[in-house]
Amino acid sequence: MIKTEAYQDLGVINPLESLVERTNKFLYGLWYNKHITQKQYEKLKVNKEEAELAHLYFLPKAHKPGTPLRPIMSGLKSPTIAISKWLDSLLRPLFDRLASETAVLNGVQLIKQVERWSDKYLTPATSFITMDVTDLYTMIPQEGGVTAIKRLIETSGLKQIDGVKKEIILALTRFVITNNYFYLDGSYYKQIKGGAMGSPLTLTIANTYMYFVERPIFKWAQRTCSLYYRYIDDLFIMSNVHADILKGLVKFWNRLDNNIVFSEFIGHTAEYLDVKLENRGGKLVSEVYYKPSYEPYFLPFTSIHAQHIKKNIPYVALVRAIRYSSSYDTFKREETHICMSLLLNKYPIQFVLEQFERVLQTFQCAVPTKKNYSEIRRIFLNAADNDEKKAEIDFK
C-alpha cells in the first residue's frame, strides 16, 4: 500500500452512507434526464440496507521472491458493484474484438500460435522475451483509465452502447473507478490510483489501457516478423532480433508510459502462463509448466464433491498434457506425474485409468505411441477450436 501510493487514509469516518447517497443521486439524475432507462435505473440503484464497503484481503504471490502480497478488494455488496458489472458487460466484448490480434487467453492458444510462427521463422538464435507489468491495477491513473475506455469506444466506431451515449458510459466509468473504499485495521481508505482488483470493470480498464500502451510494441513485432501476445499484465515475444538489441528495446518500452514498468527475461527458454517453452538448437520444445511453489494437491478423492468433478480432474489434466507436450517422451513424463499426484490424493488407479480411456474415446484416438504421437497431438490441438470435436465435461 505504501509502495504504490494508491490509497488515501480517511481516518475513522465511515464513507458508506455518503457513497450510497451519492450513487443513488447520480443514477437518479441520469434517469430523470433520460440518459438511462427506468429498467437500467432499477438495476443499478443501491439498496442502502444491503450495501457494504468493500473488504480488503491479501493473496500471497508464493511463486515470487519475498512472497509479496496482492491486494484484493471484495466488493460484492459495494454501492458501485452493479454499475461495475453492467459496464463490464458492455465494454468487455468491445475490448475482446479490438484486441483479438494481440490477446492470448490460455496455454493452448499460445502453443498453437508459437508453433505456427516457429514453422516459418524459428532459428537456433531465436529468443523468447517475457515481460511483466509491475503492479498494473494500482499504477494506472484513474483519468487515464477513463481516457482508455473513451478511445476503446471511439475506435469501435460507436456513439452509444445498449442505448446509452458514450458520454454517460464514461461518466459512469469515472464514478466507479474513483469511488473505491474499504476498511482496514481501524481506518477507512479510498483508492486514489488505479482500480480495485476484484471489481469487474477494473480488468477491462486495465486491459484497455495496456492495449494502447502496447501498440508500439506490437507494430515493432509486425515490422520485424516477431511474435507478440499479451495476457493482462504478462507480455510474450518471440524474435530473431539479436538479444542485445532486445535489451535496448525493453529499456525504450519502459519509457512508453511513466505508469507502466516492465520487468523482463530474455533467453532461449520461457515460462508463460502454464506453458514452458524452449528453443533447443532451432527446435521448439514445449511442456506443462509448474511454478516453483507448486505442490501436487488435487481435490481429495475422499471429499464429498460430486463424482463428475472427480472424473474431470484426471480427464482435463491428461488433455492438457497431450496438447502441451511437444514430444512423446515429454508427454509420458507428464502422464506419470499426473498419475502419481492423483494417487497421492487417494484416487484409485483403476479410476484414473478409466478417465484416461475416456479421453481417448472422446477424441476417437488410439493409445499414444512414439510413432503416432504427433498425429494424435494435432487432433487434440485442433479440437480446442472445433466445437464439434471439443471434449465435453461429464456431468453424470
C-alpha positions as CSV (number, residue, x, y, z in Angstrom):
1,M,0.0,0.0,0.0
2,I,2.8,2.4,0.8
3,K,4.8,1.3,-2.3
4,T,2.1,2.2,-4.8
5,E,0.7,5.3,-3.0
6,A,-2.6,4.2,-4.4
7,Y,-4.7,4.6,-1.2
8,Q,-5.7,7.6,0.9
9,D,-6.2,7.2,4.6
10,L,-9.6,8.7,5.6
11,G,-9.3,8.1,9.3
12,V,-12.3,6.8,11.3
13,I,-15.1,8.5,9.2
14,N,-17.2,5.8,7.5
15,P,-17.9,6.9,3.9
16,L,-20.6,4.2,3.2
17,E,-23.7,6.4,3.9
18,S,-22.3,9.2,1.8
19,L,-21.3,6.9,-1.1
20,V,-24.8,5.2,-1.2
21,E,-26.4,8.6,-1.2
22,R,-24.1,10.0,-4.0
23,T,-24.5,6.8,-6.1
24,N,-28.3,6.9,-6.0
25,K,-28.4,10.6,-6.6
26,F,-26.1,10.3,-9.6
27,L,-28.2,7.4,-11.0
28,Y,-31.5,9.3,-10.4
29,G,-30.2,12.3,-12.3
30,L,-29.2,10.1,-15.3
31,W,-32.7,8.5,-15.3
32,Y,-34.5,11.9,-14.7
33,N,-32.7,13.4,-17.7
34,K,-33.5,10.2,-19.8
35,H,-29.8,9.1,-20.1
36,I,-30.7,5.7,-18.8
37,T,-34.0,3.8,-18.9
38,Q,-36.2,3.0,-15.9
39,K,-35.2,-0.6,-16.1
40,Q,-31.5,0.3,-16.1
41,Y,-32.0,2.6,-13.2
42,E,-33.8,-0.1,-11.1
43,K,-31.0,-2.5,-11.9
44,L,-28.2,-0.1,-10.9
45,K,-29.6,1.8,-7.9
46,V,-28.3,0.9,-4.4
47,N,-30.3,-0.7,-1.6
48,K,-28.9,1.1,1.4
49,E,-30.0,-1.7,3.8
50,E,-27.8,-4.2,2.0
51,A,-24.8,-2.1,0.9
52,E,-21.4,-2.6,2.5
53,L,-18.0,-1.2,1.9
54,A,-15.5,-3.5,0.1
55,H,-13.4,-5.8,2.2
56,L,-9.6,-5.8,1.6
57,Y,-7.7,-9.0,1.8
58,F,-4.3,-10.1,0.5
59,L,-3.2,-13.1,-1.6
60,P,0.5,-14.1,-1.3
61,K,2.4,-14.4,-4.6
62,A,4.1,-17.5,-3.4
63,H,5.9,-18.0,-6.7
64,K,7.8,-14.7,-6.4
65,P,10.9,-13.9,-4.3
66,G,10.0,-12.5,-0.9
67,T,6.4,-13.6,-1.3
68,P,4.8,-10.2,-1.9
69,L,1.1,-9.7,-1.3
70,R,-1.5,-8.9,-3.9
71,P,-4.3,-6.7,-2.5
72,I,-7.8,-7.9,-3.5
73,M,-10.9,-5.8,-2.8
74,S,-14.0,-7.9,-2.4
75,G,-16.9,-5.6,-3.1
76,L,-19.9,-8.0,-3.6
77,K,-22.2,-5.6,-1.8
78,S,-20.3,-2.4,-2.7
79,P,-22.6,0.5,-3.8
80,T,-20.9,0.6,-7.2
81,I,-20.8,-3.2,-7.9
82,A,-23.9,-3.2,-10.0
83,I,-22.7,-0.4,-12.2
84,S,-19.3,-2.1,-12.5
85,K,-20.8,-5.4,-13.6
86,W,-23.1,-3.7,-16.1
87,L,-20.4,-1.5,-17.6
88,D,-18.1,-4.5,-17.9
89,S,-20.8,-6.5,-19.8
90,L,-21.0,-3.6,-22.3
91,L,-17.3,-2.9,-22.7
92,R,-15.5,-6.2,-22.4
93,P,-16.9,-7.5,-25.8
94,L,-15.6,-4.3,-27.4
95,F,-12.1,-5.0,-26.0
96,D,-12.2,-8.6,-27.0
97,R,-12.9,-7.7,-30.6
98,L,-10.3,-4.9,-30.6
99,A,-7.5,-6.9,-29.1
100,S,-8.1,-10.2,-30.9
101,E,-4.7,-9.8,-32.7
102,T,-2.7,-9.5,-29.5
103,A,-4.6,-11.1,-26.7
104,V,-4.0,-14.7,-25.7
105,L,-6.4,-16.4,-23.3
106,N,-4.8,-19.7,-22.4
107,G,-1.8,-22.0,-23.0
108,V,-3.4,-23.9,-25.9
109,Q,-3.8,-20.7,-27.9
110,L,-0.3,-19.7,-27.1
111,I,1.2,-23.1,-28.2
112,K,-0.8,-23.1,-31.5
113,Q,0.4,-19.6,-32.4
114,V,4.0,-20.3,-31.3
115,E,4.1,-23.5,-33.4
116,R,2.7,-21.8,-36.4
117,W,5.2,-19.0,-36.1
118,S,8.1,-21.4,-35.5
119,D,7.4,-23.4,-38.6
120,K,8.3,-20.3,-40.6
121,Y,10.7,-18.3,-38.5
122,L,12.4,-20.3,-35.8
123,T,16.2,-20.5,-35.9
124,P,18.8,-21.5,-33.3
125,A,19.2,-17.8,-32.5
126,T,15.5,-17.1,-31.8
127,S,14.9,-15.5,-28.4
128,F,11.9,-15.5,-26.1
129,I,11.1,-12.3,-24.2
130,T,8.7,-12.4,-21.3
131,M,7.7,-9.1,-19.6
132,D,5.6,-8.5,-16.5
133,V,3.9,-5.2,-15.7
134,T,4.7,-4.2,-12.1
135,D,1.5,-3.5,-10.0
136,L,-0.7,-2.9,-13.1
137,Y,-4.0,-2.5,-11.3
138,T,-2.7,0.1,-8.8
139,M,-0.5,2.0,-11.2
140,I,-3.0,3.0,-13.9
141,P,-4.0,6.7,-13.4
142,Q,-7.8,6.8,-12.9
143,E,-8.4,9.5,-15.5
144,G,-6.1,7.7,-17.8
145,G,-8.2,4.6,-17.4
146,V,-11.3,6.6,-18.4
147,T,-9.5,8.0,-21.4
148,A,-8.6,4.5,-22.5
149,I,-12.3,3.5,-22.4
150,K,-13.1,6.6,-24.4
151,R,-10.6,5.5,-27.1
152,L,-12.0,2.0,-27.0
153,I,-15.5,3.2,-27.8
154,E,-14.3,5.6,-30.4
155,T,-12.1,3.0,-32.1
156,S,-15.0,0.7,-32.2
157,G,-16.9,3.4,-34.1
158,L,-19.8,3.6,-31.6
159,K,-21.6,6.6,-30.2
160,Q,-23.8,4.6,-27.8
161,I,-24.0,1.1,-26.3
162,D,-27.2,-0.6,-25.2
163,G,-29.0,2.8,-25.9
164,V,-26.6,4.7,-23.6
165,K,-24.5,7.5,-25.0
166,K,-20.7,7.4,-24.9
167,E,-20.5,10.4,-22.6
168,I,-22.8,8.7,-20.0
169,I,-20.8,5.5,-20.1
170,L,-17.6,7.5,-19.5
171,A,-19.2,9.3,-16.6
172,L,-20.3,6.1,-15.0
173,T,-16.8,4.6,-15.6
174,R,-15.3,7.6,-13.9
175,F,-17.7,7.3,-11.0
176,V,-16.9,3.6,-10.4
177,I,-13.1,3.9,-10.6
178,T,-12.9,7.0,-8.3
179,N,-15.2,5.6,-5.6
180,N,-13.4,2.5,-4.3
181,Y,-13.4,2.5,-0.4
182,F,-12.6,-0.1,2.2
183,Y,-11.9,-0.6,5.9
184,L,-8.6,-1.9,7.3
185,D,-7.2,-2.0,10.8
186,G,-9.3,0.7,12.3
187,S,-9.2,3.1,9.3
188,Y,-11.2,3.8,6.2
189,Y,-9.3,4.1,2.9
190,K,-10.1,5.5,-0.6
191,Q,-8.3,4.2,-3.7
192,I,-6.9,7.3,-5.5
193,K,-4.8,5.5,-8.1
194,G,-5.8,2.6,-10.3
195,G,-8.8,0.4,-9.8
196,A,-9.9,-2.2,-7.3
197,M,-8.6,-5.7,-8.1
198,G,-11.8,-7.6,-7.6
199,S,-14.1,-5.1,-9.3
200,P,-15.4,-6.5,-12.7
201,L,-14.7,-3.3,-14.6
202,T,-11.1,-2.9,-13.4
203,L,-9.9,-5.8,-15.6
204,T,-11.4,-4.3,-18.7
205,I,-10.0,-0.8,-17.9
206,A,-6.5,-2.3,-17.2
207,N,-6.7,-4.4,-20.4
208,T,-7.8,-1.5,-22.5
209,Y,-5.1,0.9,-21.0
210,M,-2.5,-1.7,-21.8
211,Y,-3.8,-2.2,-25.3
212,F,-3.0,1.4,-26.2
213,V,0.4,1.2,-24.3
214,E,1.4,-1.9,-26.2
215,R,0.7,-0.5,-29.7
216,P,4.3,0.4,-30.5
217,I,5.5,-3.0,-29.3
218,F,3.0,-4.8,-31.5
219,K,3.9,-2.7,-34.5
220,W,7.6,-3.4,-33.9
221,A,6.8,-7.1,-33.8
222,Q,5.0,-6.9,-37.1
223,R,7.8,-5.0,-38.8
224,T,10.4,-7.5,-37.6
225,C,8.4,-10.6,-38.2
226,S,8.4,-11.3,-34.4
227,L,5.5,-12.9,-32.5
228,Y,3.7,-10.8,-29.8
229,Y,0.9,-11.6,-27.4
230,R,-0.3,-10.4,-24.0
231,Y,-2.3,-11.9,-21.2
232,I,-3.4,-8.9,-18.9
233,D,0.0,-7.9,-17.4
234,D,2.2,-10.6,-18.9
235,L,3.7,-9.9,-22.3
236,F,5.2,-12.6,-24.6
237,I,7.5,-12.1,-27.6
238,M,9.5,-14.5,-29.9
239,S,12.0,-12.8,-32.1
240,N,15.1,-13.3,-34.3
241,V,16.4,-9.8,-33.4
242,H,19.7,-10.0,-31.6
243,A,19.4,-10.3,-27.8
244,D,21.5,-7.1,-27.1
245,I,19.1,-5.1,-29.3
246,L,16.2,-6.6,-27.5
247,K,17.6,-5.5,-24.1
248,G,17.8,-1.9,-25.5
249,L,14.2,-2.2,-26.8
250,V,12.9,-3.2,-23.4
251,K,14.6,-0.1,-21.9
252,F,12.8,2.0,-24.6
253,W,9.5,0.3,-24.0
254,N,9.9,1.1,-20.3
255,R,9.7,4.8,-21.3
256,L,6.4,4.5,-23.3
257,D,4.3,5.3,-20.2
258,N,5.6,6.6,-16.8
259,N,3.0,4.4,-15.0
260,I,3.9,1.2,-16.7
261,V,7.1,-0.6,-15.6
262,F,8.2,-3.8,-17.2
263,S,10.4,-6.5,-15.7
264,E,11.8,-8.8,-18.4
265,F,13.5,-12.1,-19.1
266,I,15.3,-12.7,-22.4
267,G,16.7,-16.1,-23.3
268,H,16.2,-19.4,-25.2
269,T,13.6,-20.6,-22.7
270,A,10.3,-19.1,-21.5
271,E,7.7,-19.8,-18.8
272,Y,4.5,-18.2,-19.7
273,L,1.0,-18.9,-18.3
274,D,1.2,-22.7,-17.6
275,V,3.5,-23.4,-20.6
276,K,7.2,-24.0,-20.6
277,L,8.9,-23.3,-24.0
278,E,12.5,-23.9,-25.2
279,N,14.4,-23.2,-28.3
280,R,16.6,-26.3,-28.4
281,G,19.1,-25.5,-31.2
282,G,16.3,-24.4,-33.6
283,K,13.8,-27.0,-32.5
284,L,10.7,-25.9,-30.4
285,V,10.1,-27.9,-27.2
286,S,7.0,-27.3,-25.1
287,E,5.6,-28.9,-21.9
288,V,3.4,-28.1,-18.9
289,Y,4.9,-25.5,-16.6
290,Y,4.6,-25.7,-12.8
291,K,5.6,-22.7,-10.7
292,P,8.3,-23.3,-8.0
293,S,5.6,-23.0,-5.3
294,Y,3.5,-25.8,-6.9
295,E,2.6,-28.8,-4.8
296,P,0.9,-31.9,-6.1
297,Y,-2.5,-31.3,-4.5
298,F,-5.8,-32.1,-6.2
299,L,-9.3,-32.3,-4.7
300,P,-9.0,-35.4,-2.5
301,F,-10.9,-38.4,-3.8
302,T,-12.4,-38.8,-0.3
303,S,-14.1,-35.4,-0.5
304,I,-17.9,-35.1,-0.7
305,H,-17.8,-33.4,-4.1
306,A,-19.9,-34.8,-6.9
307,Q,-18.4,-37.7,-8.8
308,H,-18.3,-35.8,-12.2
309,I,-15.9,-33.3,-10.6
310,K,-13.5,-36.0,-9.6
311,K,-13.8,-37.7,-13.0
312,N,-12.9,-34.5,-14.8
313,I,-9.7,-33.8,-12.8
314,P,-7.6,-36.6,-14.4
315,Y,-9.5,-36.1,-17.7
316,V,-8.6,-32.4,-18.1
317,A,-5.0,-33.0,-16.8
318,L,-4.4,-35.6,-19.5
319,V,-5.9,-33.5,-22.3
320,R,-3.6,-30.6,-21.3
321,A,-0.6,-33.0,-21.1
322,I,-1.1,-34.1,-24.7
323,R,-1.7,-30.6,-26.0
324,Y,1.3,-29.1,-24.2
325,S,3.9,-31.8,-24.6
326,S,5.7,-31.4,-27.9
327,S,7.2,-35.0,-27.8
328,Y,6.1,-38.4,-26.8
329,D,8.7,-38.7,-24.1
330,T,7.7,-35.3,-22.6
331,F,4.1,-36.5,-22.6
332,K,4.9,-39.8,-20.8
333,R,6.8,-37.9,-18.1
334,E,3.7,-35.6,-17.6
335,E,1.4,-38.6,-17.6
336,T,3.4,-40.2,-14.9
337,H,3.4,-37.0,-12.9
338,I,-0.4,-36.8,-13.1
339,C,-0.8,-40.4,-12.0
340,M,1.5,-40.0,-9.0
341,S,-0.2,-36.8,-8.0
342,L,-3.6,-38.4,-8.2
343,L,-2.5,-41.4,-6.2
344,L,-1.2,-39.2,-3.5
345,N,-4.6,-37.7,-3.3
346,K,-6.2,-41.1,-2.9
347,Y,-7.5,-41.6,-6.4
348,P,-7.8,-45.4,-7.2
349,I,-5.5,-46.3,-10.1
350,Q,-8.4,-48.0,-11.9
351,F,-10.5,-44.8,-11.6
352,V,-7.6,-42.8,-13.1
353,L,-7.1,-45.3,-16.0
354,E,-10.8,-45.2,-16.8
355,Q,-10.7,-41.4,-17.2
356,F,-7.6,-41.7,-19.4
357,E,-9.5,-44.2,-21.5
358,R,-12.4,-41.7,-21.7
359,V,-10.1,-39.1,-23.1
360,L,-9.1,-41.4,-26.0
361,Q,-12.7,-42.4,-26.6
362,T,-13.9,-38.8,-26.7
363,F,-11.2,-37.7,-29.2
364,Q,-11.5,-41.0,-31.1
365,C,-7.8,-41.7,-30.8
366,A,-5.6,-44.8,-30.3
367,V,-3.3,-45.1,-27.4
368,P,-0.4,-42.7,-28.0
369,T,2.9,-44.2,-29.1
370,K,6.2,-42.8,-30.3
371,K,5.0,-43.5,-33.9
372,N,1.6,-41.9,-33.8
373,Y,2.0,-39.2,-31.1
374,S,2.4,-36.2,-33.4
375,E,-0.8,-37.1,-35.3
376,I,-2.7,-37.6,-32.0
377,R,-1.5,-34.4,-30.6
378,R,-2.6,-32.5,-33.7
379,I,-6.1,-33.9,-33.2
380,F,-6.2,-32.6,-29.6
381,L,-4.9,-29.2,-30.6
382,N,-7.3,-28.8,-33.4
383,A,-10.2,-29.8,-31.2
384,A,-9.6,-26.8,-29.0
385,D,-11.1,-24.6,-31.7
386,N,-13.6,-27.1,-33.1
387,D,-16.9,-27.2,-31.2
388,E,-17.8,-30.5,-32.9
389,K,-14.7,-32.3,-31.7
390,K,-14.1,-30.4,-28.4
391,A,-14.3,-32.6,-25.4
392,E,-17.4,-32.3,-23.3
393,I,-17.4,-32.0,-19.5
394,D,-19.0,-35.1,-17.9
395,F,-21.9,-34.0,-15.6
396,K,-23.2,-37.5,-15.0
